[in-house]
Amino acid sequence: MKVVYIIGPFRGKTHWQVYQNVQNAERLGLEVARRGAMPLIPHKNTENFDGLLTDEFWIEGTKELLCRADAAITVEAIGIDWRKSTGSVGEVEDMEKVLKRPVFHSLADLALWLRE
C-alpha cells in the first residue's frame, strides 16, 4: 500500500483557523484513503501540541514523516490554496527536488498514479 503525505497549511492566526486547516487536511486524507492509499496527515499528529515543544522539533519531525511517504498531495485537490503557507511550499519543494517523489494537486492525478 502506498503512503501519501497530505500537504496544506497548519498554522493560523486563531485557534479556529488552525482547526479549519486540520479539518481540510483530514477531509483530503479521507479522499486519499478512498482511492486506496494510506494518508499521512501530519496536521492530526500534532494538532493539540502547540507550545509544548519547539517549532524546530515539529518541523524536523514532519520532515522525517515526509521522507517516509511514497508521494504527497496538496489541499489544492479540495480547492484550498496551499501556496500561502511557507511550510507547505517547503514540503512540496523537498518532496519534488530533494526526495524526487511525486506531488499531486488533484485527486484524479493521484488515482491515475495509484493504478500504475
Secondary structure, DSSP 4 states (H G I P E B T S, - for coil): --EEEEE-----SSHHHHHHHHHHHHHHHHHHHHTT-EEE-HHHHHTT-TTTS-HHHHHHHHHHHHHT-SEEEEGGGGT---TT-HHHHHHHHIIIIIS---EESSHHHHHHHHH-
